[in-house]
């Protein structure tokens, strides 16, 4: 049983709501490259932050998009972008999936969420437990179109579905996001 599951069970057993705290920006931006390339398109670091659960830092995140990217264009998946998640501790894939669905449950009405469920489950089936130092990379290029998920440079999933790209990036970038603080940090350099 994970620490999260144990705490969740304890708190729910007491009839209380579980609160998840996610940190915002930090000095970690220096640990991410200032630029990345995606299918020949130069992307620049738009922002970086740390996701935390209670008092544990879980992963560092960085968002890349073209230099002239607007928040709306990024959120609507209208331009190439890349999201890196570098884990700072071991995390069970079950916990990753739980956080994903908790966010999507807030973002989508039941009917809309159920319509995208098979697409979300397809990308989630490509995920595994993350260990300290693992790096997931989510890339979207609307010009191809191609959404890809890699773990430590190994491509694990690919799709041409813009709706899936918008929904999956939306976990961090759409309203309400996984964390308001982390969203603000990831989009901190956009206009």
Secondary structure, DSSP 8 states (H G I E B T S, - for coil): --HHHHHHHHHHHTT-----------GGGGGS-SEEEETTEEEEEEEEEEEEETTEEEEEEEEEE-TT--HHHHHTT-S-EEEEEEESS-B-HHHHHHHHHHHHHHHS-HHHHHHHHHHHHHHHTT---B-TT-EEEEEEETTTTEEEEEETTEEEEEE--HHHHHHHHHHHHSSS-S-HHHHHHHTTT--
